[in-house]
Amino acid sequence: MKRFSQILLMLGVAVGAFYLVLSNVEWEGTPEHPGVKDALAQADYRLFSVGLVLFFGLHISRAVRWGRLIQALRPDVSFRSYFSICSVGFFLINVLPFRLGEFVRPYLLFDREEIPFGSGMATVLVERVLDVLALGVLFSGVLLFADVPAWTVDFVGTDGATETYDLVQFGRVGLLGLGVPFGGGLIALLLAGERGVALARRFFGLFGERVASLAVGFLESFLEAVRALGSRRAIFSVVAWTALAWGINACSMWIMAMSFGMDAGFWDGAAILVCVCIVLIVPPTPGFVGVFELGVVMALALYGEPKSLGLAFGGLVHLAQFVMLAVLGSIFLVKDRISLGGVMRGMKALRGV
């Protein structure tokens, strides 16, 4: 019954995303209002290819970061091994429903390197926490530095005077006011160690035992995985690779945006990336189809760009990234003789479902 409800939810998200993305889109436009085909025809594919090369660099940097976490558990795990597992894992994250792909890397790590499944999941948890923190930093930078055009509304007061309000500025102040304290609080709890766990137990206990249990379990798993890194140098290395990965990710989006004729800077590319990441939090469709494009369309709408350009740009970026991950993942699935059916059965057994 739970699986059936998840399938219905996933289908509902897919239908809603496709409706929002495809409704009122001009496929064949006019010189004044270019359509999707026009945007694709006018794109600079050589510049787009540079952005795609950077995306490959992102994949390598994410693999190396995970490798640093793995080598804290087993120093003899080679780049070849963890790069192969990463390539298969990220490919299957984009293919398997219900985010089951997140369990692929810990399972393959257990199957091929005999590292306990729980320890492998802890490394993925550390990755996700660092990614959330990095996204928060990038989001703060976007709010401060991205050149988002002003959205103004006029209100007429009781005295007949008209006052103009900038919704973008209001949004920046509000989101910074909420995001900075939340992010700072999370970092403080993580740095506080066992004291942070105790504080979290008391604070989240106000919202019920289940909420407290989830929050404390999250903090304890993260701290245990961080302790496994051992030295400050190892921790710094993982943080540095995280910063590099997100910087490359934003640069890739920035350059690909320019290939579609957008007058974008680095922080504008970061704004598109942040918007896509926020939208991808919703229950995912297979391959994030529709949801990814919706994130791009929403981001470009902030800059006053037409939906046709957002669909053309977002669709091509999504397709190109997926093809790259699919090719890399398929190569290692074949080369290392990894059975997808065996992976699914093994994960089910380890997860006890």
ABEGO torsion letter per residue (X at the ends): XAAAAAAAAAAAAAAAAAAAAABGBBABBBAABBBAAAAAAABBAAAAAAAAAAAAAAAAAAAAAAAAAAAAABAABBAAAAAAAAAAAAAAAAABBGGAAAAAAAAAAAAAAGBBAAAAAAAAAAAAAAAAAAAAAAAAAAAAABBBBBBBBBBBBAAGBBBBBBAAAAAAAAAAAAAAAAAAAAAAAAAAEAAAAAAAAAAAAAAEAAAAAAAAAAAAAAAAAAAAAGBAAAAAAAAAAAAAAAAAAAAAAAAAAAAAGBBBBAAAAAAAAAAAAAAAABBBBBGGBGAAAAAAAAAAAAAGBBAAAAAAAAAAAAAAAAAAAAAAAAAAAAAAGBBAAAAAAAAAAAAGX
